[in-house]
Structures are given as C-alpha cells and as structure tokens.
Amino acid sequence: MSNDATGTDEGVADLPDAARAEIARSVRSALAKHGYADLTTKQVAAESAKSEAFFFYHCDSKAELILVFLDWAAEYSLGRLESVADDPDPARRLYRACDVLLGDPSDDLQRGTYVAIMELLAHAAHDEAFAERLTRYERRVLDDVAGFVRDGIESGDFRDVAPEQVAGVVLMTADGTAGAVMALGMADVGANVRAGVFEYLDRVVLAEGRERPEW
C-alpha cells in the first residue's frame, strides 16, 4: 500500500460492511491523534485489533483509507439528520435538525467525526476525491434543511422565507462553530451559538404567533 494522497474509488465501494466500519473507525481515531499530512497505514492499524495486513488487503493507498472514512462519515451524519425527517411538526423538525447539525461535544463519536472531517477539509482544495465527497455531503445537508423549511412554509408554520438562504445560514454556522467547540472544547461558544441559531429561527423563520417548538 502506498501513502500517496491521490484519491481513487476503485475497490472502495465494494468493501464488506464489517471491513468498512473497522477501517472508518480506525481512520477516525488515527486522524484525531496524528492529523492527515503525516498519517501512515501503520498508525491507522495501531488503532485497530486488526493487523496492518488487513488494511493492505482492503485498500491500495492512504487516500483510499480516507475515502472509506469519508463515505462512512457522510452516511453517519446524514443518518442523524434523517432521524428527524419523520417528525410530524414542521417547526420542530427544523429545530431538531439544527440541534443535530450543531452536534454534541460530549459525544465522543460525534466529536471524533467532526474533528477528522475538519482535518480533511484543509486538504480538500488539493484532492479532487476528498473535495467531491465533502461537497456532495454539504449539498445534501443544504437540500435536506431547505426541504424542512419548505415544509414549514407550506404548513403555515414559517414565514415566506428563502429556504436555501435559511439552510445556508444554518449549515455554515454549524460548520464554522465545529472547530471551536469540537476541536478546542470551547463549550461556552457552542452554547452561545446554539442559542443564537434558535433565536434567528424564532425571529426570521417562525410565523408570527407561532411559538418555538419543544423537543
């Protein structure tokens, strides 16, 4: 296996579920400890009970290991967002979605995933495969949140706002806060931003006379 940073999709899509989960977990832990630039397969394998040969068998390069992690991280994060989609209250659905996107720094899995993704964002401008996956994830979140806003407009729970604009504000605020809260542990910043996002929804999005939903 090479440690080059050139991404490829060959073989990544056909991984067995158990192997995919083990690689993603090990990469997430290794990125949190070592960062991406100097990451080696040996360091990834050190986070697993599996041998280094296991990683050599399933992936041909360090970049392929990262792609496996990115695919897993997108599925995990979108699954958390989709968990609110069946809420019958359009307003509560949007507030819950914001809560999910802002994340919980006390949750080790969420924090580790956020930190690892932030590490890779710094390299996305120089790696087409990384950029494609991260952009696809961000676009999907924007579409989902905008859809929640449209539902609320149609039901009369929201003002006649621009759904894509609201979705952009929510996502960029969540993305921008992740570094301070998840990586640096600035919980006070996270609490203030969370309150600010919900106040924005109260003032700008909720229809007049509609109270903030509880969840």
CORGI-V501317 format. One line per field, one symbol per residue. psi: psi as a letter, one per 30 degrees, with the letter a starting at -180 (. if undefined). A space follows every 50 residues. Layout:
# CORGI-V501317
psi: ???
This chain:
# CORGI-V501317
psi: klglgjkkfkfefgkleeeeeeeeeeeeeeeeefleegkleeeeffglfl lfeeeeefkfleeeeeeeeeeeeeeeeeeeeffffgkfjeeeeeeeeeee efljffjeeeeeeeeeeeefeffefgjeeeeeeeeeeeeeeeeeeeeeee eeeefgflliljeeeeeeeeeeeeeffeeeeeefgieeeeeeeeeeeeee eeeeeklkfklklk.
